[in-house]
Amino acid sequence: MKTYAIKYLELAEKHAEKIAARWTKDVKSNAKTPSYKNLKDEDLHYQCVRFYQNFSKMFLDEKITDEVLRYFRSYAQDSYRMGIPAKETIYALILMRRHIWLYAEFQAIFTSSIDQMQALDTLGRTILLFDYAAYEVTKEYQELMKQGKK
């Protein structure tokens, strides 16, 4: 793995609390995620921190592991229990992806042209991971809706 991808993963893990705090503030005020507005900051923050802390495991594996699939299902189940509609749950994932990348840019870990090429590879892998997350979360969410569980 490239050194910059490692820096990126370390950044996500080491600064998960800070990134999650920014995400929590954003998801609570975003017009596309109104259901988050009245939820407890602590619950949302924890949900996001868990994602960022698991991010490196997800990122490093060639294939999505059973552990990662369980995590995605758990994210969907938590969101469903909190009463968050599926479309907002998915948009919250999009915001997580955005915040992790913005934080990396803010920290200027990708500065040279070589770094930027590796940044594109890293971004590609990040997008792929979040695409898998969106797919699995949607699948689990639909199953929960069929079952009518709370």
SULPE-V192008 format. One record per residue. N is the residue number from 1. NEAR is the number of other ideal C-beta (glycine too) atoms within 12 Angstrom. Layout:
# SULPE-V192008
n	near
N	NEAR
N	NEAR
This chain:
# SULPE-V192008
n	near
1	18
2	20
3	18
4	28
5	30
6	19
7	25
8	38
9	31
10	22
11	32
12	41
13	28
14	22
15	29
16	31
17	20
18	24
19	35
20	34
21	23
22	28
23	41
24	34
25	21
26	28
27	37
28	28
29	18
30	22
31	14
32	23
33	32
34	19
35	24
36	33
37	22
38	15
39	26
40	14
41	21
42	13
43	23
44	38
45	28
46	24
47	37
48	41
49	30
50	26
51	40
52	41
53	25
54	31
55	40
56	28
57	22
58	37
59	38
60	23
61	21
62	12
63	13
64	25
65	19
66	13
67	16
68	27
69	23
70	19
71	30
72	35
73	26
74	25
75	40
76	35
77	25
78	27
79	38
80	29
81	18
82	28
83	19
84	34
85	22
86	26
87	19
88	29
89	39
90	31
91	29
92	41
93	39
94	27
95	34
96	42
97	34
98	25
99	36
100	43
101	33
102	23
103	31
104	34
105	20
106	16
107	22
108	16
109	29
110	27
111	15
112	13
113	10
114	14
115	23
116	18
117	16
118	25
119	28
120	20
121	22
122	35
123	27
124	17
125	30
126	35
127	21
128	21
129	40
130	33
131	21
132	27
133	37
134	27
135	21
136	31
137	39
138	27
139	21
140	30
141	34
142	19
143	18
144	28
145	19
146	11
147	12
148	9
149	13
150	10
